[in-house]
């Protein structure tokens, strides 16, 4: 999975955090006893470097860190400042988080991101990722200081990270009624949609969009990354041709809106996080005109149900001013 790295932050740390949860081919980890224990044990230990950082500010709001410079951590160190009072996170869950980053040599602030909607995508926790090594199996509301050592390609850095919440893998918005002439949608217990095409009806000649659940989160804009689940079926026979629900145990994916076919792009942009969208896309805004066949989607009107679980603005990650 491709993510745009945040400007001014090191590939060794923040890019690793962004990539931690949504890597291509990564399935959903199961919260078994062993997996949960592994996540708890994954959290890096505190050390002299992380313990030396003083942080002012409330959890859930931007903070100010101070420390004696230059700070030269030899390994990843994590000091817990607040254990949090919310639910304990589990392996495989998606979480929202925020952080402030500092140059360990100079003490200068590099960026503060994640405290406003649309600045960070949710990420998936596991013991093998940097995010899991920072938060472990902590509770929502947890705040830590993490110090990252210098590498051949990155400077040493200091982070103050807040674990803001867990994120469902299915849309959670308020249910809405779709127009009568749209395909029908029924949801499985896990949120996976089953789409039924109207019998005997000709497909529309223009893209049609209906909101099935209305979220109250950030509004997705052109070029933003959107974390989504989806199922797509053919209008001609109702057969599923692609579905995140059938891959890796139902693991969401994230791409910029501009990397999808025009009709799918229209279904994302202008929608709010937490929403579920039903879209019917004719060939002109799908995969082009042609003879319908089983080998490709040319000439086919396609129908998607899309759950929008998170978004990151295309301009997120600008250096702090």
C-alpha positions as a printed Julia matrix, in Angstrom:
321×3 Matrix{Float64}:
   0.0     0.0     0.0
   1.29    3.43   -0.91
   1.17    6.41    1.4
   2.53    9.89    0.92
   5.19   10.42    3.6
   4.76   13.46    5.82
   7.02   16.35    4.95
   9.9    17.12    7.32
   9.56   13.85    9.26
  12.0    10.98    8.97
  11.42    7.89    6.88
  12.73    5.87    9.82
   9.95    6.89   12.18
   6.84    8.63   10.89
   6.75    6.97    7.48
   7.03    3.67    9.33
   4.1     4.65   11.51
   1.98    5.56    8.51
   2.81    2.32    6.76
   2.4     0.2     9.87
  -1.26   -0.61    9.62
  -2.24   -0.67    5.98
   0.55   -2.48    4.2
  -0.47   -4.35    1.09
  -1.36   -7.95    1.78
  -1.49   -7.56    5.55
  -4.41   -9.45    7.01
  -6.29   -8.57   10.15
  -4.53   -9.94   13.2
  -6.73  -11.94   15.52
  -6.91  -10.91   19.2
  -6.02  -14.3    20.6
  -4.43  -14.58   24.02
  -0.98  -15.06   22.49
  -1.38  -12.15   20.05
  -2.57   -9.85   22.82
   0.38  -10.85   25.0
   2.76  -10.23   22.11
   1.33   -6.72   21.62
   1.75   -5.93   25.31
   5.33   -7.17   25.24
   6.08   -5.28   22.02
   6.16   -1.86   23.66
   9.72   -0.57   23.78
  11.25   -0.02   27.2
  11.97    3.44   28.63
  15.54    4.7    28.79
  17.64    7.66   29.81
  16.79    9.54   26.59
  12.98    9.15   26.72
  12.92    9.72   30.5
  14.75   13.02   30.08
  11.96   14.61   28.01
   9.53   16.96   29.8
   6.1    17.44   28.22
   3.56   20.19   28.91
  -0.04   19.96   27.73
  -3.14   17.8    28.01
  -3.56   14.41   26.35
  -5.54   14.82   23.14
  -4.2    18.31   22.5
  -0.91   19.53   20.98
   1.92   19.4    23.5
   5.27   21.07   24.03
   8.31   18.91   24.72
  11.6    20.15   26.11
  14.86   18.29   26.61
  18.56   18.92   26.91
  20.21   18.99   23.49
  21.72   17.26   21.72
  19.76   14.17   22.72
  21.4    11.05   21.3
  19.24    7.93   21.88
  20.99    4.69   20.99
  17.78    2.75   20.43
  14.0     3.19   20.39
  12.94    4.17   23.9
   9.38    4.75   25.12
   8.37    6.44   28.37
   4.69    6.37   29.34
   3.42    9.76   30.55
  -0.26    8.82   30.91
  -1.65    5.26   30.91
  -5.06    6.39   29.61
  -8.49    5.56   30.95
 -10.26    4.16   27.88
 -10.54    0.66   26.46
  -7.41   -1.41   25.98
  -6.43   -1.79   22.35
  -6.04   -5.2    20.73
  -3.91   -6.52   17.86
  -5.59   -6.05   14.5
  -7.58   -3.01   15.6
  -7.33    0.27   13.73
  -6.55    3.25   15.92
  -6.41    7.01   15.58
  -3.42    8.82   17.04
  -1.67   12.18   17.01
   1.84   13.39   17.7
   4.38   16.19   17.88
   7.86   15.56   16.48
  11.15   17.24   17.39
  14.71   17.24   16.13
  16.67   15.46   18.87
  19.86   17.39   18.1
  18.44   20.93   18.14
  15.15   20.54   20.0
  13.29   22.27   17.16
   9.7    21.21   16.54
   9.3    19.53   13.15
   5.54   19.04   12.98
   2.41   18.48   15.02
  -0.19   16.32   13.27
  -3.24   14.23   14.03
  -5.06   16.53   16.43
  -7.29   17.87   13.66
  -9.56   15.77   11.45
  -8.02   14.64    8.19
  -4.37   14.83    9.27
  -3.71   11.13    9.82
  -5.18    7.9     8.54
  -6.05    5.32   11.19
  -3.42    2.59   11.44
  -3.62   -1.08   12.34
  -1.86   -2.34   15.46
   0.42   -5.33   15.6
   3.47   -6.33   17.59
   5.66   -6.15   14.48
   4.98   -2.49   13.66
   6.47    0.71   15.06
   3.01    1.8    16.18
   2.64   -1.4    18.21
   6.11   -0.9    19.68
   5.17    2.63   20.72
   1.73    2.0    22.25
   1.76   -1.73   23.02
  -1.63   -2.88   24.33
  -2.29    0.43   26.07
  -5.59    2.14   26.75
  -7.23    4.9    24.74
  -5.94    8.18   26.15
  -2.4     6.9    26.53
   0.44    9.4    26.0
   4.06    8.41   25.47
   7.41    9.95   24.65
   9.33    7.97   22.04
  12.95    8.69   21.12
  14.24    7.36   17.81
  17.99    6.95   17.16
  19.74    8.38   14.15
  20.22    6.09   11.16
  22.19    6.31    7.92
  19.22    8.09    6.33
  17.51    9.93    9.19
  18.31   12.18   12.1
  17.49   11.28   15.71
  14.02   12.44   16.66
  11.71   12.79   19.66
   7.97   12.17   19.51
   5.09   12.81   21.88
   2.27   10.47   20.8
  -1.34   10.3    21.96
  -3.57    7.25   21.42
  -6.87    8.94   20.59
  -9.27    6.08   19.91
 -10.17    2.9    18.07
 -11.72    2.95   14.59
 -14.35    0.43   13.38
 -13.75   -1.45   10.14
 -17.33   -0.8     8.98
 -19.19    2.49    8.57
 -20.9     3.74   11.73
 -22.94    6.72   10.48
 -26.67    7.32   10.8
 -28.7     5.05    8.45
 -30.3     6.75    5.43
 -32.91    5.52    2.96
 -31.71    4.97   -0.6
 -33.95    5.86   -3.55
 -36.32    3.07   -4.58
 -34.67    2.51   -7.97
 -31.22    1.77   -6.5
 -29.86   -1.75   -5.9
 -30.77   -3.2    -2.52
 -28.12   -3.64    0.18
 -28.19   -6.0     3.16
 -25.38   -6.12    5.73
 -23.79   -9.15    7.33
 -23.03   -9.14   11.07
 -19.5    -7.9    10.42
 -20.75   -5.09    8.18
 -19.98   -6.72    4.83
 -22.6    -5.73    2.24
 -24.64   -7.99    0.01
 -25.85   -6.17   -3.11
 -28.95   -7.19   -5.09
 -29.44   -5.73   -8.59
 -33.06   -4.81   -9.55
 -34.42   -7.55  -11.85
 -35.38   -6.49  -15.34
 -34.13   -2.92  -14.87
 -31.82   -1.25  -17.36
 -28.7     0.27  -15.81
 -28.5     4.07  -15.55
 -26.52    6.02  -18.13
 -24.98    8.4   -15.59
 -23.27    7.75  -12.25
 -25.77    7.6    -9.41
 -24.82    7.95   -5.74
 -26.8     7.31   -2.56
 -25.66    7.67    1.04
 -26.71    4.64    3.1
 -25.08    5.84    6.34
 -24.17    9.44    7.03
 -21.01    9.97    9.07
 -20.16   13.14   10.96
 -16.4    13.14   10.4
 -13.97   14.88    8.08
 -15.18   15.61    4.53
 -13.08   13.82    1.89
 -11.63   16.13   -0.75
 -10.03   15.57   -4.14
  -6.65   13.87   -3.81
  -7.09   12.88   -0.17
  -6.24    9.4     1.01
  -9.38    7.56    2.09
  -9.33    4.42    4.21
 -12.17    2.28    2.88
 -13.9    -1.08    2.74
 -15.83   -1.89   -0.42
 -17.66   -4.52   -2.4
 -18.16   -4.25   -6.16
 -20.63   -6.24   -8.29
 -21.57   -6.36  -11.96
 -24.97   -4.95  -12.92
 -25.31   -7.57  -15.66
 -25.32  -10.61  -13.34
 -24.94   -9.34   -9.76
 -21.66  -11.21   -9.27
 -18.97   -9.8    -7.0
 -15.76   -8.97   -8.87
 -13.82   -7.35   -6.02
 -14.26   -6.9    -2.27
 -11.98   -5.93    0.61
 -14.31   -7.94    2.84
 -13.16  -11.1     1.09
  -9.43  -10.29    1.31
  -7.33  -10.69    4.44
 -10.29  -11.09    6.74
 -11.78   -7.72    5.81
  -8.82   -5.34    5.91
  -9.44   -1.78    4.68
  -7.24   -0.17    2.03
  -6.16    3.42    1.37
  -5.35    5.26   -1.87
  -5.78    8.84   -3.07
  -9.24    9.48   -4.5
  -7.65   10.39   -7.82
  -6.33    6.86   -8.34
  -9.79    5.38   -8.85
 -12.07    5.4   -11.9
 -14.08    8.66  -12.19
 -17.34    7.23  -10.88
 -15.7     5.78   -7.78
 -13.85    9.04   -7.21
 -17.19   10.87   -7.27
 -18.53    8.46   -4.65
 -15.72    9.38   -2.23
 -15.22   13.11   -2.65
 -17.62   15.23   -0.64
 -18.52   12.33    1.66
 -17.83   12.35    5.39
 -15.8     9.84    7.39
 -18.11    7.25    8.94
 -20.37    7.18    5.86
 -21.44    4.26    3.7
 -22.04    5.05    0.03
 -23.83    3.13   -2.72
 -22.71    4.07   -6.22
 -23.78    2.84   -9.66
 -21.15    3.56  -12.33
 -21.8     3.25  -16.1
 -18.93    2.25  -18.41
 -18.17    5.86  -19.36
 -17.07    6.6   -15.77
 -15.9     3.06  -15.06
 -13.71    0.88  -17.23
 -14.85    2.1   -20.64
 -17.16    0.89  -23.36
 -16.87   -2.53  -24.94
 -18.42   -5.96  -25.07
 -19.34   -7.31  -21.65
 -17.38  -10.47  -20.82
 -16.01  -12.3   -17.77
 -12.39  -11.36  -18.44
 -12.61   -7.63  -17.69
 -15.08   -4.87  -16.78
 -15.27   -3.06  -20.11
 -18.82   -2.25  -21.1
 -20.05   -3.2   -17.64
 -22.08   -1.04  -15.31
 -20.57   -1.61  -11.88
 -22.07   -1.15   -8.44
 -20.13   -0.5    -5.22
 -20.93   -0.19   -1.56
 -18.12    1.79    0.07
 -17.5     2.34    3.79
 -15.35    5.43    4.48
 -13.41    4.79    7.69
 -10.79    7.52    7.69
  -9.1    10.13    5.54
  -5.85   12.05    5.31
  -5.74   15.39    3.57
  -3.47   15.65    0.56
  -1.83   18.62    2.29
  -1.36   16.97    5.71
   2.11   16.85    7.16
   3.37   20.32    6.32
   6.27   21.42    8.51
   5.35   23.3    11.66
   5.59   27.06   11.34
